Amino acid sequence: MFNNEYEIYQYLAENIVKAIPAPDWDKAEYIAMSQNFERHLIEYASYFKIKTNENFDFDLDEGSNIPATGYKISMSLFELHKKKQEDKPFNKYKFTLNNDGTFDIAFKYDEDFAYMKSLDADSDEFDDLLELDVTDQIESWEGLPQDHPRPWLHQ
């Protein structure tokens, strides 16, 4: 579907603009995370209006005529970053688009997120080690603070 990262960024930006219902937004963020971007994509999308100091959510798929836009974009970006078939170059990325068309993209590999996604969510291990507030933090862009206890590292 895409030949290079520029095409992905352009497509992502176009669909963000189409998905935002208000013309007077200032900044939009699209955050995606997945263990390997083949399934179970978690998406967060919001835009901010500086003049009114308000934050709103948007659905990236509403800006596209292609279903599952976020999934297709994320998988293409992930595949372009792989050097070898078994590589996992990132498991979270954040695309920030400004109303003037400038953008920033950040990638990271979060070990806590990788560990959490390796567990069966219905398992005793998941329940014993990961409380709801911890999973919520792990599933944020920032992830767990550096000084947070990680009992799963001591097994």
PyMOL commands that set and color helices and strands:
alter all, ss='L'
color gray80, all
select helices_A, chain A and resi 5-19+60-63+69-81+111-118+124-129+132-138+151-154
alter helices_A, ss='H'
color red, helices_A
select strands_A, chain A and resi 27-33+42-49+54-57+92-98+103-108
alter strands_A, ss='S'
color yellow, strands_A
deselect
rebuild
show_as cartoon
